[in-house]
Amino acid sequence: MRLTIIGGGGFRVPLVYRALLTSPGGAGDEVTLFDRDRARLRVIADVLASMARGRDGAAPKVRVAGSLDDAVRDADFVFCAIRVGGTAGRVRDERVPLAEGVLGQETVGAGGVLYGLRTVPVALRIAARVRALAPKAWLINFTNPAGMVTEAMATELGHRVIGICDSPVGLVRRAARAAGVDPAEVRFGYLGLNHLGWLRSLTHRGRDLLPGLLADDAALGSFEEGRLFGADWLRALGSLPNEYLHYYYRSRETLDAARAAAETRGEFLDRQQAAFFAEAGRDGARTGELWERTRLEREETYGSGRRDACDLEGGGYERVALDLMRAIAEDRRTRLILNVRNGGTVPALPHDAIIETVCEADAQGAHAVPCLSPGMAELGLMLQVKAVERATIEAAATRSRAAALRALTLHPLVDSPTVADAILTRAAPFSGS
C-alpha cells in the first residue's frame, strides 16, 4: 500500500504514521510526504524517523517528494491535509470577523467561509492532478472546511474522494463510555454535515442507550459534550450534538468568550507551532520528544480545555483514516462516520451534496447506510449551511465577489449583508493571484 500525504509538513502528520506503525494489520510499504514548506517538511520527516527507530525494518519507508506530481503519481491512497495560508491565515480568518462583531472560527461562520475561499482552488488543483496521475487512487480528505472541500474535490474525483473528521467518532466513544459500555460494541445513528451533525441513537445489544443517557445528569456531566451543552438543553433536543454546534446553540456566549479571550485558537497554534518548528530545527536529536510534548499541550487546550483522558491518547482522525484505507484495500466491510455524497439519504438535499453520516466502507468505497430523517430544525440548519458551502465553492472557483457575499450573508452566524461586505473588504480574498 502506497500512501501519499499532501501537507506532509503538517503538525499532525506523525499521528498518521504512528497509527500505521501500531496497526496490527501491518504498516504498508511506503509513505510519501509533500509540502510546499520544505523546512517544516524536514522537521516532520525527522519526527517520523524517530518513531521508526528500533523497529527492525518493520516501519514503512518514508519518501519526501519534490513536487506534487511526483508525490501523487501511482499512489494507492492520497491523504489531503493542507492548510492554505498556514496558521497566520487562520489568525486572519478569526480576527477579521471578530472585528466586525461576528464569530471568527476555523470552519464555522465567517471564518469558515474565508478559509474555504482560500482553500478550494488549491484543493481543486490537487484533485485534478490525482485524477490525471493516479486515477485508481482514493483521496481521503481532512483539509478543512472538510465537508466543503470534499464536495469541491468530488467534482473532479466523484466517489473516489471521501472526507473524514474525528469529531463524530470522538462523540460516539465518549457517549458510549458515559453509558457504561465498550465503544467497540455499540451501533450508532449519526447524521448531518461536517461540524454540524447529531448522534441520534446509540445501540448496545439491541437496546438504544441514548434515552437513558440523556436522563442521567451524572452521566452527562462525565463527558465533554454533556458539559458543553448542559443536561436540560440536551434533553430538550433529544440527541447529542457534535461539539461544533455549540457555536450555533450558544452563539451569544461563544462570541462573548471569543471577544474576551487574550488570544484566538489560531493565535495560540501559530505561536505554539512556530516555537516547536524553530526549536526542532535547532535540535534535531530531540525532535520526536519535542513533538510529543507539543502535541499533548495542543490536545489539553482544545475546545473547553477539559479533555477526556482517552482523547489525549490520540486515536482520532488518523484512526478513522487508517480504518477507511484498510476497509478499501482489504475489502473489509467497516462501519464508519464519513463525509460522502448524499445519494438520497436526505431527500431534501441534492443527490451530490456531501453529508456526514454512518457509512459502510469496502473495496467499492463508502456508502451511506439508511438512517432516520433529520428533524425540521436540524434539516433547516443543514439546508442553510449547505447553501453557504455551495456559494463558497462557486465564489472560490469563479472568483465571484457576489457569490462570496451571498455565502457570508446567508450564514446563520452572520447577521447582515453590511457586515458580510465589511468582512470581505477587510479580508480581500481575491486580491492575490
C-alpha positions in Angstrom: 0.0 0.0 0.0 1.5 3.3 -1.1 0.2 6.3 0.8 0.9 9.9 -0.1 0.3 12.7 2.4 -0.3 16.2 0.8 0.5 18.7 3.6 3.3 16.4 4.8 4.8 19.1 6.9 1.7 19.4 9.0 2.0 19.1 12.7 -0.4 16.1 13.0 1.1 14.0 10.2 3.1 11.9 12.8 -0.2 10.7 14.2 -1.0 9.0 10.9 2.5 7.4 10.8 2.2 6.2 14.4 -1.2 4.7 13.6 0.4 2.8 10.7 3.3 1.6 12.9 0.9 0.3 15.6 -1.7 -1.2 13.3 -2.0 -5.0 13.8 -2.6 -5.4 10.1 0.9 -4.1 9.1 2.3 -0.7 8.2 2.2 -0.7 4.4 5.1 -0.2 2.1 5.8 3.5 1.7 4.7 6.9 2.9 5.4 9.8 0.6 5.3 13.3 2.0 4.9 16.5 0.1 4.6 20.1 1.3 5.5 23.4 -0.1 7.2 24.4 3.2 10.4 22.4 3.0 11.7 23.5 6.4 8.6 22.1 8.2 8.7 19.0 6.0 12.3 18.2 7.1 11.3 18.5 10.8 8.2 16.2 10.4 10.4 13.7 8.4 12.8 13.7 11.4 9.8 13.0 13.8 8.8 10.0 11.7 12.3 8.8 11.6 12.4 8.9 15.4 9.2 6.9 15.6 10.6 4.2 13.2 13.9 3.6 15.1 14.3 0.2 16.6 11.6 -1.4 14.6 14.0 -3.6 12.6 12.7 -2.7 9.1 9.0 -3.1 10.0 8.3 0.6 9.6 7.1 1.8 6.2 9.7 3.7 4.2 9.3 7.5 4.2 10.0 9.3 1.0 10.0 13.1 0.5 8.7 14.1 -2.9 10.0 17.2 -4.7 6.7 18.1 -6.4 3.0 17.4 -6.2 3.1 15.3 -9.4 5.9 13.2 -8.1 4.1 12.7 -4.8 0.7 11.6 -6.2 1.8 9.6 -9.3 0.6 5.9 -9.0 -0.3 6.3 -5.3 -2.9 3.9 -3.9 -4.2 6.4 -1.3 -3.7 10.2 -1.1 -4.3 11.8 2.2 -5.0 15.6 1.9 -4.4 17.6 5.0 -3.3 21.1 3.8 -3.6 24.5 5.4 -3.6 27.1 2.7 -2.1 30.3 4.2 -0.7 28.5 7.2 -1.7 29.3 10.8 -1.2 33.0 10.0 -4.1 32.7 7.6 -6.2 31.1 10.3 -5.5 34.0 12.6 -6.8 36.4 10.0 -9.9 34.3 9.4 -10.7 34.6 13.1 -9.7 38.2 13.7 -11.4 39.8 10.7 -14.9 38.6 11.6 -14.4 39.4 15.3 -13.5 43.0 14.4 -17.0 43.2 12.7 -18.8 41.7 15.7 -19.4 38.2 14.5 -17.8 34.8 15.3 -14.4 34.1 13.8 -13.7 30.3 13.8 -11.7 28.0 11.5 -14.6 26.1 10.0 -17.8 27.7 11.3 -19.3 31.0 10.4 -17.5 33.8 8.5 -14.1 32.3 9.4 -15.0 29.0 7.7 -16.2 30.8 4.6 -12.9 32.8 4.4 -10.9 29.6 4.8 -12.9 27.9 2.1 -12.4 30.8 -0.3 -8.7 30.4 0.1 -8.6 26.6 0.1 -11.0 25.4 -2.5 -8.9 26.5 -5.6 -5.9 24.7 -4.2 -7.9 21.6 -3.4 -9.3 21.5 -6.9 -5.8 21.6 -8.4 -4.7 18.7 -6.2 -7.8 16.7 -7.2 -7.1 17.3 -10.9 -3.5 16.1 -10.6 -4.7 13.0 -8.7 -7.2 12.2 -11.4 -4.6 12.6 -14.1 -1.7 10.8 -12.4 -3.3 8.3 -10.0 -6.7 7.6 -11.5 -7.2 4.5 -9.3 -6.2 6.2 -6.1 -8.6 7.0 -3.3 -8.3 10.5 -1.9 -9.1 10.9 1.8 -9.7 14.5 2.7 -9.1 16.0 6.1 -8.5 19.5 4.9 -10.9 22.0 6.5 -13.6 23.0 6.0 -13.8 19.3 5.4 -17.3 18.9 4.0 -17.0 21.9 1.7 -13.5 20.9 0.4 -14.6 17.3 -0.1 -17.6 18.5 -2.1 -15.4 20.6 -4.3 -13.0 17.8 -4.9 -15.8 15.4 -5.8 -16.4 17.5 -8.9 -13.1 16.1 -10.1 -12.9 12.7 -8.4 -16.5 11.7 -7.8 -17.0 8.9 -5.2 -13.2 8.4 -5.1 -12.8 11.3 -2.6 -14.1 10.6 1.0 -13.9 13.2 3.8 -13.1 12.3 7.3 -13.3 14.0 10.7 -12.5 12.9 14.2 -15.4 14.8 16.0 -18.2 12.2 15.4 -16.1 9.2 16.4 -15.0 11.0 19.5 -18.6 11.8 20.4 -19.6 8.2 19.9 -16.7 7.0 22.0 -17.3 9.4 24.9 -21.1 8.8 24.9 -20.6 5.0 25.0 -18.2 5.2 27.9 -20.6 7.6 29.7 -23.4 5.0 29.2 -21.1 2.3 30.7 -20.4 0.2 27.6 -17.4 -0.5 25.4 -17.4 1.8 22.4 -16.4 -1.1 20.2 -19.7 -2.8 20.9 -22.2 -0.1 20.0 -24.1 0.8 16.9 -24.9 4.4 16.3 -27.1 6.7 14.2 -25.4 10.0 13.2 -26.4 12.4 10.5 -25.6 16.0 9.4 -22.9 17.9 7.7 -19.3 18.2 8.7 -19.2 20.0 12.1 -23.0 20.1 12.0 -24.2 16.7 13.0 -26.2 14.9 15.7 -25.9 11.5 17.4 -29.5 10.3 17.4 -29.1 6.7 18.6 -26.6 4.6 20.5 -27.5 0.9 20.5 -25.9 -1.8 22.5 -27.2 -5.4 22.1 -30.4 -4.2 20.6 -31.2 -1.5 23.2 -30.9 2.2 22.5 -28.9 3.7 25.3 -29.4 7.3 24.4 -32.7 8.0 26.2 -31.2 6.7 29.5 -28.0 8.7 29.0 -30.0 11.9 28.3 -32.0 11.3 31.6 -28.8 10.8 33.7 -27.3 14.2 34.9 -24.2 12.5 36.4 -23.5 10.6 33.2 -24.0 13.7 31.0 -21.6 15.6 33.3 -18.9 13.0 32.8 -18.0 13.8 29.2 -17.2 16.8 27.1 -20.5 17.3 25.1 -22.6 16.8 28.1 -20.8 19.5 30.0 -20.7 21.8 26.9 -24.4 21.8 26.1 -25.9 21.1 29.5 -28.4 18.4 30.5 -31.5 20.5 30.2 -30.8 21.5 26.6 -29.7 18.0 25.5 -33.0 16.6 26.9 -35.0 19.2 25.1 -33.1 18.5 21.9 -33.4 14.7 22.3 -30.0 14.0 20.8 -26.2 14.6 21.3 -24.9 17.3 19.0 -21.4 17.5 17.6 -19.3 19.8 19.7 -19.2 22.4 16.9 -22.9 23.0 17.3 -22.0 25.0 20.4 -21.3 27.9 18.1 -24.9 27.8 16.9 -26.8 26.8 20.0 -24.9 29.2 22.3 -23.8 31.7 19.8 -24.0 34.7 22.1 -21.9 33.0 24.8 -19.2 31.8 22.3 -19.0 35.2 20.7 -18.6 36.9 24.1 -15.9 34.4 25.1 -14.0 34.9 21.8 -14.1 38.7 22.2 -12.9 38.4 25.8 -10.1 35.9 25.2 -6.5 37.1 25.2 -5.8 35.2 22.0 -7.7 33.2 19.5 -7.2 29.5 19.0 -5.4 30.3 15.7 -3.0 32.7 17.6 -2.2 30.0 20.1 -1.4 27.5 17.5 0.6 29.9 15.4 2.7 30.8 18.4 3.0 27.2 19.6 3.9 25.7 16.2 6.4 28.4 15.4 8.2 27.7 18.7 8.1 23.9 18.0 9.5 24.1 14.5 12.1 26.6 15.4 13.4 24.5 18.4 13.2 21.3 16.4 15.1 22.8 13.6 17.9 23.7 16.0 17.9 20.4 17.9 17.2 17.5 15.6 18.1 14.9 18.1 15.1 15.8 20.3 12.6 16.3 17.5 10.4 13.3 18.5 10.3 14.3 22.1 9.6 17.9 21.3 6.7 16.9 19.0 5.1 14.7 21.7 5.3 17.4 24.3 3.8 20.0 22.0 1.1 17.6 20.9 -0.1 17.0 24.4 -0.2 20.7 25.1 -2.2 21.2 21.9 -4.7 18.5 22.9 -5.1 19.6 26.5 -6.0 23.1 25.4 -8.5 22.0 22.7 -12.1 23.2 23.0 -13.2 23.8 26.6 -9.7 22.8 27.8 -11.2 19.9 29.8 -10.4 17.0 27.5 -11.2 13.5 28.5 -8.2 11.3 29.2 -9.0 9.0 26.3 -8.9 11.9 23.8 -5.4 12.9 24.8 -4.1 9.5 23.7 -4.9 10.0 20.0 -6.9 7.6 18.1 -8.9 10.3 16.3 -8.8 11.3 12.7 -5.7 9.2 12.0 -7.5 6.0 13.2 -10.5 6.8 11.0 -8.2 7.3 8.0 -6.4 4.0 8.7 -9.7 2.1 9.2 -11.0 3.5 5.9 -7.9 2.7 4.0 -7.9 -0.9 5.3 -11.6 -1.3 4.5 -10.9 -0.4 0.9 -7.6 -2.1 0.4 -8.7 -5.4 2.0 -12.3 -5.3 1.1 -13.1 -5.5 4.8 -16.6 -4.1 5.4 -16.3 -1.5 8.1 -18.9 0.9 9.6 -17.6 4.5 10.0 -18.9 8.0 10.1 -17.7 9.7 6.9 -18.3 12.6 4.5 -19.8 11.2 1.3 -22.3 12.1 -1.4 -25.9 12.2 -0.2 -27.3 9.9 -2.8 -30.8 10.3 -1.5 -30.0 9.8 2.2 -31.5 13.2 2.9 -34.1 13.7 0.2 -34.3 17.5 0.7 -30.6 17.9 -0.2 -29.1 17.5 -3.7 -28.0 14.0 -4.7 -24.4 15.1 -5.0 -24.2 17.2 -1.8 -21.7 15.9 0.7 -23.1 14.9 4.1 -21.6 13.4 7.2 -23.2 10.2 8.2 -22.8 6.5 9.0 -21.3 4.6 6.1 -20.2 1.1 5.2 -16.8 1.1 3.6 -15.4 -1.7 1.4 -13.4 -2.1 -1.8 -16.0 -0.1 -3.7 -15.6 2.9 -1.4 -18.0 4.3 1.2 -21.8 4.1 1.0 -24.2 5.8 3.4 -26.5 3.4 5.3 -30.2 4.1 5.8 -30.9 6.4 8.7 -33.6 8.3 10.4 -34.6 11.5 8.6 -33.5 14.7 10.4 -36.0 16.8 12.3 -37.3 20.0 10.9 -34.9 22.2 12.9 -31.9 20.0 12.0 -32.9 19.9 8.3 -33.4 23.6 8.2 -29.9 24.3 9.6 -28.4 21.7 7.2 -30.1 23.3 4.2 -28.9 26.8 5.1 -25.3 25.8 5.8 -25.2 23.7 2.6 -26.3 26.7 0.7 -23.4 28.6 2.2 -21.0 25.9 1.3 -22.1 25.8 -2.3 -21.9 29.6 -2.6 -18.4 29.5 -1.2 -17.3 26.8 -3.7 -18.8 28.9 -6.5 -17.1 32.0 -5.3 -13.7 30.3 -4.9 -13.9 28.6 -8.3 -15.0 31.7 -10.2 -13.5 34.5 -8.1 -17.0 35.9 -7.7 -17.4 38.5 -5.0 -21.1 38.4 -5.4 -21.1 34.7 -4.6 -18.8 35.3 -1.7 -21.1 38.0 -0.3 -24.0 35.6 -0.7 -22.1 32.9 1.2 -21.3 35.1 4.1 -24.7 36.8 4.4 -26.6 33.5 4.3 -24.6 32.0 7.1 -26.7 31.7 10.3 -23.9 33.4 12.4 -23.6 36.5 10.2 -26.4 38.9 10.8 -26.4 41.3 7.9 -25.1 41.9 4.3 -23.5 45.1 5.6 -21.3 43.1 8.0 -20.6 40.5 5.3 -19.5 43.2 2.9 -17.2 44.7 5.5 -15.6 41.3 6.2 -15.0 40.7 2.5 -13.4 44.2 2.2 -11.1 43.6 5.2 -10.2 40.0 4.2 -9.8 40.8 0.4 -9.9 37.1 -0.5 -9.5 37.7 -4.3 -6.7 40.3 -4.0 -3.9 37.7 -4.8 -3.3 35.8 -8.0 
